[in-house]
């Protein structure tokens, strides 16, 4: 028998298989009927044995869960001054499924509580996006009067209710609008990217600034409550509450006092200032002038207010510190000089004769120095002190554009600094590759020459320049700038500091190179021919700095010759001043830009000084780890000499430059 | 040339409509089921005719595909099988690489419409298993079982990775039923089941957190009152309050007052149970049993191994839908997105199910002739 079977197995046996299949199909069917009986028995269990219980539960099914949105984390400055607060408010909400005729309801509701077109627009948009049984806000921030009037008429509006909520308020107003940013109503676009579970019941989300980039930290986890509702769906009482977890509080590294001092010093002139601690990348102040009131945006800005902001010629909504790009002018000369030393093209002793005009060998076109006739023979320290163009023209020529842009790129130019808010511009680091990619043209030697003094294609943001100066001041150790210093969970006593390790090893190979450049920048402040020589007076610690006056228009344009007085010059120039202090142990680096200042040191210098004074005052006027100057007036300045007005300096002197600076970058 | 083509096409169409090669009992069962679906949908959708009309349109499209597929003889289908299988697996790989979908990646955007390749595998996987076993000596040896296991595991693994556990289970079940029907020895089935049972703790480790949550929620629905736990509780209340005779058509309170979520799609069975009671449930389950039984009958009558296994597997995996969905609604099984076939609102599943029944019709038309 066994033998026969094995021989039969070698060939296919359709008949045997058919029988086998029939048996299996019957077994399968039996299995299925058995499973269906099991399922049916479960229904018997529910529908017969426990029928009464479920009928009772269905009739008593008046319990609906509702999400409780978490309180948004608060935002403080580095010393605990409140920058973003939550205040209680009331809003009107509608549950769409309980409304038969929405337009009629809105019309009737409008007679009780005034609804303006902006409210209705926002409501209709959100109505389309939400489920029918989720309530949709119609009007935010009800007044006492409106709440009272609605309460009296409430019976007329099934499905409409007054709901308490927390609204964001920015007590510092416009001072932090460009840093903290603001929250706005959740819209269609947000609904697609947000996790619906985490945002149940939440009406606002971070739009710009820290509010946006730290959304995940600021927003907590929602809780829920079980509500008893009546046949209209109105809440009768709360049965159970499971509290939400509030979002974490944030501590910015910014000091309100510095921010205030900077803003005041601008006196309304459009510009930007950024102060960074070179030891850890913490941003100590970040100002963009003019600014706006972020509270306007929280509940949806009215059309009139928005038009006023967008129509303002000084563009208050524009974050100049982060997005504005400007030619850096002479402020980058110290770094170009450092490049010369580090790449071995210059020693500190090498000198250049400044005759007033610089020529590329074999070309007739001249590149001007700022002082007619030149300043004679200067070394690197002298060239930085007096901002001698010729020295840097020649240095740039000798190094070549490739080495120059490679070195400057390490200091963060031409790329985002990696600050912890979104939206920063990359600016332009002049290079062969950049020009080929953007203009599809080869590089010309003349462009290398003007790149040496921060003109030409150069474009930097105030943040980038502050970051570069801070990196230099910190002896070349780069840190990504950080606005948020620490976070704090609810119930946690002390905030937890966020770490910010350096983004790489020091960029400076020889410490002696740093000393030379630092000496030049000190001489800018204290040297008898320094371009910022009145700025250090009365400051008890060593300062180092550099001025910059970048041209907006070419000297070839007619506009240049028509009117040469100072007021007119101001409209053509970008005034920069960068500085750090104390020079023997740098703890703060500042970059200030004024969009239309005549001369860098004159216009932007006092703003830098105001920030440094406020910073020193916030330390009680005493820095234990830096050398205090013996006298309020530095020894290097001849006593009794009255402060001299800063000499006109570094007018970029670009003959035949075909493209005006205003054509690029500037807003 | 074009004329002959025209003539041939029109002849094909005429034949299709004059002599539709369909099995009347099965077609009748499906028709009654679809009708039940539309009636329930009308009530569950708060009397929305748009919803019912849309679903009826999908049934019409599915019916047309059924007719079309029923014209393809099983032998031709068998010839195409490896290519269909490889093609659909390739599409799964494409989805894994560039598909889109919120949270899980299941869809392929073809510009005009979005398309879920895993739906194809519900048909091509049992086809491939049947194709593989067709020329072999049955019952299958261990070698065959391992080969078939691989044929199932590749698509099922890719789908589970999307992650879409519901579809992965259905695809696996479809393939496994073909293997079961091929006569795999009982002791081997037992050994395999024991192995799978032993793997459960390991598999638990590979589940996504939300999938684990669903299983845990089943054990303790109160733990998740805003999500699946809420679904489970509300669904049981709806079912239980229906009683033996139900509250009557259009009189379900739980879905009407919006306590029952997803009441037109995954939880439509709860609405049905509330309105038509235990009697309605028994009748509906009997109708499903009849359809599955008829499928197995067609399978027994089939001419060759391929047709037999395929018809049986399609019929039995149809039952898996019913069991998983019914179990979910009654609170026996975790919440997975498996629709109640031909009752739940939703196009993809209705169309693909009816296409599968087209294959059954074709197998029936090419059955063994008794002399």
Interface residues (C-beta under 8 A of the other chain):
Chain A: X9 X10 X11 X12 X13 X14 X17 X18 X20 X21 X22 X23 X24 X25 X28 X29 X32 X33 X35 X36 X39 X40 X42 X43 X44 X46 X47 X48 X50 X51 X53 X54 X55 X57 X58 X61 X64 X65 X67 X97 X132 X133 X197 X200 X224 X226
Chain B: X135 X137 X138 X139 X177 X180 X181 X182 X183 X225 X226 X227 X230 X234 X236 X237 X238 X239 X240 X241 X242 X243 X244 X253 X254 X257 X258 X259 X273 X277 X278 X281 X282 X285 X288 X289 X292 X293 X296 X299 X300 X304 X305 X308 X309 X312 X316 X319 X322 X323 X326 X327 X330 X331 X332
